Amino acid sequence: MKILINDLMQHTESVPDAIKNPALSDIYTAATSFIATFTDVVTVNCIGIGYTDATEVTISDGETSNTISITQDSPYMNGLYLLDDSMSYEYEYGSQFTISHNGSYIGRLAIGQYRTLGTNPTKEIGFFTTNSARKTMSGQIIPGAGGYSGRRASMDVRYKIDDDIYDDIEQAYESQIMRGFPYFILFDDEAHKLPANMRRFYGYTSKPLSMLQSSSYRFLYSYKFDFYEGF
């Protein structure tokens, strides 16, 4: 799988708050484009798109641009998209990106450097719900009121978390991970084992990523990700 761990949008004040909000229903409607400015060196090779009626999203660094055709059918999210090589490199201090779309609204949008995490052959997919039914003393079931449901995916990553990925986790921990932000994910190598509409995923873990495990003599760690669909 490919995953965006450190969303660089969380490290700039130049974009609308709605773009950075993990709740996808907090949409941005004031304009169809905005500029993201960074005061540090950044690497950008992917874009996470969540909750929009747009069919195309374009990101430009002033010299080259990438237009993403949105293919995910869902009322809430679209997932992680990779940029082509013409725009996938490290940018200098003070870099600016213009991001535009052809829709009327857009929810969270993330950019940064994706990481590839190979997963074990065993995969687990399913569903979850916050609805809670009640059983009476006479054994009758009273349906719960309210709640929501979504999809789950469990992916076991063995000895694939290296120095670079650890650095991403460290840089994103306070601003995103410990606050429960969902990740933008592309299940590319796993696609043959997943439903077609699950290839791109917006998912959070029930608890913030914590202890990594290793029994290797090298800096290679493991972690089992239990993703819940975010909205």
Secondary structure by P-SEA (a helix, b strand, c coil): ccccccccccccccccccccccccccccccccbbbbbbccbbbbcccccccccccbbbbbcccbbbbbbccccccccccbbbbccccccccccbbbbbbbbcccccccccccbbbbbbbccbbbbbccccbbbbbcccbbbbbbcccccbbbbbbbbcccccaaaaaaaaaaccccccccccccccccccccccccccccccccccccccbbbbcccccbbbbbbbccccc
